[in-house]
């Protein structure tokens, strides 16, 4: 999408306010131009004619003109600033909404801090242009055109002298403007890199401090900041040179006009009022050109920011909803099947994550996936949640190909509890009902009781209303896990994915949570990535995954006796 099309689409819903702002802008600019005629009348008809009545009338008209101009300026400033704020808010929402459609692979290949920088810093640059700079540019463009017209009316000879100077002023604007835009883009990229370092370091502050890595991080951060400063310094130098060149040329031209015009007054070719009005308009034209040259620098920075945002918006998810989604069967059964699935991660195209993977899980069956690290166990979950689509083969739920089903509908049938419990910076109540926002407080408490989480929740300072902090820093690992399990219980979905949900718990907590999970798994199809022997023993079937292929299926005792790889895993990896 071209930048102009994006901005036009964002402004389209607010046409009425744009029209009001435009009318106010034209009125304010027109009033400013008429002030010059008022000045001419005061000098020629008042001072030169020595008539106090004419002076009073001219000044009174001038004050009325200024009052109208002030009112129009207020309206222009308010509506334009409102548009800047509103469009920026809409743009942030648009970008954020788009980010939520992108698959995990996008965030794995990029850095979170850079995305945050684009969503905050870059949109702020655009707000500056729409809410201020664009209005200033339009206002001064009107003043420039109107001023040139009034100059021509006042003295054609002096106006021709002004027009000779215009190309001299425009040249540095074009020359330096290109450089400023290029440096603006580089500056925004470096600011994004700084944001990435901050985001990563702050989130992993415990590891940073535990390993005494602060000096290295300070040095690395300082290098990034200094690189950003160096680029910013280059950009500022180019902008400053542009502004200085424009000012020197503009005011040099004004001086030349005054010299020529002053001799014309002495020769009687024009009146003193005409020269005063001409100088007034010349200053307006000069100021307009200077302001436009400065605004161009802001526009160049915003253009660089807009390019970066368009890169985000033009990134399309590899997984898309079908044009005409088919409905999953009701009531849900929870049957899962992988049929000759072949899959490579985009970042590792040379290595198959799953190869000719075929597996069927019956409704209500508990299946444990075991295997060496990197064997493809987590990939099974990724494909089932349709974060990716297989290159070959088919993944089905209740007999339906996942590519034919709405992504939202599919995921509404799956609950997941990860090995690292995901806790958001919100209350206990909101964390538990994350998968069911409409759940009542009583239902949340029932789920927490089932997950054996109520005992510690009720001891928190504000109970279920306690804010758990970023990533649940106020809870222990076991407590976070029980909150995540309560969330899955409350979601009440027919398919359950457990990435060794009890691995972070001590023996006492594990027994309680295992009982809760046993109840939760009843009547639900459950896939478990298993690292503990206790989990394996609870499963109806064990599927051994090795190098993306199924290396064996059976019960624990069967595989232990017949499969050497499983026997070795049981000894080395599966914790008793």
Secondary structure, DSSP 8 states (H G I E B T S, - for coil): --HHHHHHHHHGGGHHHHHHHHHHHHHHHHHHHHHHHHHHHIIIIIITTT-HHHHHHHHHHHHHHHHHHHHHHHHHHHHHHHHHHHHHHHHHHHHHHHHTTS-HHHHHHS-HHHHHHIIIIIHHHHHHIIIIIHHHHHHHHHHHHHHHHHHHHH-HHHHHHHHHHHHHHHHHHHHHHHHHHHHHHHHHHHHHHHHHHHHHHHHTHHHHHHTT-HHHHHHHHHHHHHHHHHHHHHHHHHHHHHHHHHHHHHHHHHHHHHHHHHHHHHTTSS-HHHHHHHHHHHHHHHHHHHHHHHHHHHHHHHHHHHHHHHHHHT---SS---TT-B---SS----EEEEEEEEE-GGGTTSEEEEEEEEEE-TT-EEEEE-STTSSHHHHHHHHTTSS--SEEEEEETTEEGGGB-HHHHHTTEEEE-SS----SSBHHHHHTTS-TT--HHHHHHHHHHTT-HHHHTTSTTGGG-B--GGGTTS-HHHHHHHHHHHHHHH--SEEEEESTTTTS-HHHHHHHHHHHHHHHTTSEEEEE--BHHHHHH-SEEEEEETTEEEEEE-HHHHHHH-HHHHHHHHHTSB-
